[in-house]
Amino acid sequence: MQILAVIYRLAVALWLGGVGIFTFIVTPIVFKSFGRDMAGRIVGEVFPAYFRWGLVCGAVALASLLVLRGRNFVPSLLVIVAMLIMTSFSAFYIEPRLASLKKEIPSFETTAKDHPLRREFTRLHAVSAVSNLSVFGGGVLLVILL
C-alpha cells in the first residue's frame, strides 16, 4: 500500500505542477515572446497534450485513491472528480470550440475585439480560464488534504 500512496501523491503533484507551470510560467512567456497570433498557435498546439496530461494524472490519482481509501477520502474523491470533470469539459468541449473559432478569425492582432467571433472566443476563453484555475485550486486543496 505504501507504493500506492506514493503513486497517488506523485499523480497529484504532477497534475498540479503541470497546471501551474503551463498557466503561470509557459503561457505568459510565450505571449510575451511572440505576437498574439503566433503565441496563440503555439499554446493551441500544446493544449491537447496538456489536457491528456491532466486526464492521465487525474485517472491515476483517482484509481490510487479508490484503493487507498485513507484519510480525507471523501473530500479528496470529490475534488478529484470535480477536477476531472473540468479538465474533460475543457479538453472535449471548450478547447475544440476555441480551436475552431481560431481558424475562423484571420488574425487576433487585426480583427476588432467587438467582432462577433472575437466576442465568442473571449467568452469561451474566460470559461476555459475559470475551469483551469479551478483545477489548479483543486490541486492545491488536494495537497492540503494529503
Contacts in CASP RR format, 6 or more apart in sequence:
PFRMAT RR
TARGET T0000
AUTHOR 0000-0000-0000
METHOD contacts of the structure
MODEL  1
MQILAVIYRLAVALWLGGVGIFTFIVTPIVFKSFGRDMAGRIVGEVFPAY
FRWGLVCGAVALASLLVLRGRNFVPSLLVIVAMLIMTSFSAFYIEPRLAS
LKKEIPSFETTAKDHPLRREFTRLHAVSAVSNLSVFGGGVLLVILL
1 68 0 8 1.000
4 64 0 8 1.000
4 67 0 8 1.000
4 68 0 8 1.000
5 64 0 8 1.000
5 68 0 8 1.000
7 60 0 8 1.000
7 64 0 8 1.000
8 60 0 8 1.000
8 61 0 8 1.000
8 64 0 8 1.000
8 65 0 8 1.000
8 68 0 8 1.000
9 146 0 8 1.000
11 57 0 8 1.000
11 58 0 8 1.000
11 60 0 8 1.000
11 61 0 8 1.000
11 64 0 8 1.000
12 57 0 8 1.000
12 61 0 8 1.000
12 139 0 8 1.000
12 142 0 8 1.000
12 143 0 8 1.000
12 146 0 8 1.000
13 143 0 8 1.000
14 53 0 8 1.000
14 57 0 8 1.000
15 53 0 8 1.000
15 54 0 8 1.000
15 57 0 8 1.000
15 58 0 8 1.000
15 61 0 8 1.000
15 83 0 8 1.000
15 139 0 8 1.000
16 136 0 8 1.000
16 139 0 8 1.000
16 140 0 8 1.000
16 142 0 8 1.000
16 143 0 8 1.000
18 50 0 8 1.000
18 53 0 8 1.000
18 54 0 8 1.000
19 54 0 8 1.000
19 132 0 8 1.000
19 135 0 8 1.000
19 136 0 8 1.000
19 139 0 8 1.000
20 136 0 8 1.000
22 46 0 8 1.000
22 50 0 8 1.000
23 132 0 8 1.000
23 133 0 8 1.000
23 136 0 8 1.000
26 46 0 8 1.000
27 43 0 8 1.000
30 39 0 8 1.000
30 40 0 8 1.000
30 42 0 8 1.000
30 43 0 8 1.000
31 39 0 8 1.000
31 40 0 8 1.000
31 43 0 8 1.000
33 39 0 8 1.000
34 42 0 8 1.000
35 109 0 8 1.000
36 108 0 8 1.000
36 109 0 8 1.000
37 107 0 8 1.000
37 108 0 8 1.000
37 109 0 8 1.000
40 102 0 8 1.000
40 108 0 8 1.000
41 102 0 8 1.000
44 95 0 8 1.000
44 99 0 8 1.000
44 102 0 8 1.000
47 95 0 8 1.000
47 99 0 8 1.000
48 91 0 8 1.000
48 95 0 8 1.000
51 87 0 8 1.000
51 90 0 8 1.000
51 91 0 8 1.000
51 95 0 8 1.000
52 91 0 8 1.000
54 87 0 8 1.000
55 84 0 8 1.000
55 87 0 8 1.000
55 88 0 8 1.000
55 91 0 8 1.000
58 80 0 8 1.000
58 83 0 8 1.000
58 84 0 8 1.000
58 87 0 8 1.000
59 84 0 8 1.000
61 80 0 8 1.000
61 142 0 8 1.000
62 77 0 8 1.000
62 80 0 8 1.000
62 81 0 8 1.000
62 84 0 8 1.000
65 73 0 8 1.000
65 76 0 8 1.000
65 77 0 8 1.000
65 80 0 8 1.000
66 77 0 8 1.000
72 145 0 8 1.000
72 146 0 8 1.000
75 145 0 8 1.000
76 142 0 8 1.000
76 145 0 8 1.000
79 138 0 8 1.000
79 139 0 8 1.000
79 141 0 8 1.000
79 142 0 8 1.000
79 145 0 8 1.000
80 142 0 8 1.000
82 134 0 8 1.000
82 138 0 8 1.000
83 134 0 8 1.000
83 135 0 8 1.000
83 138 0 8 1.000
83 139 0 8 1.000
83 142 0 8 1.000
86 131 0 8 1.000
86 132 0 8 1.000
86 134 0 8 1.000
86 135 0 8 1.000
87 131 0 8 1.000
87 135 0 8 1.000
89 131 0 8 1.000
90 128 0 8 1.000
90 131 0 8 1.000
90 132 0 8 1.000
94 124 0 8 1.000
94 127 0 8 1.000
94 128 0 8 1.000
94 131 0 8 1.000
95 128 0 8 1.000
97 124 0 8 1.000
98 121 0 8 1.000
98 124 0 8 1.000
98 125 0 8 1.000
98 128 0 8 1.000
101 117 0 8 1.000
101 120 0 8 1.000
101 121 0 8 1.000
101 124 0 8 1.000
102 121 0 8 1.000
104 117 0 8 1.000
105 111 0 8 1.000
105 115 0 8 1.000
105 117 0 8 1.000
105 118 0 8 1.000
105 121 0 8 1.000
108 118 0 8 1.000
111 117 0 8 1.000
111 118 0 8 1.000
112 118 0 8 1.000
113 119 0 8 1.000
113 122 0 8 1.000
END
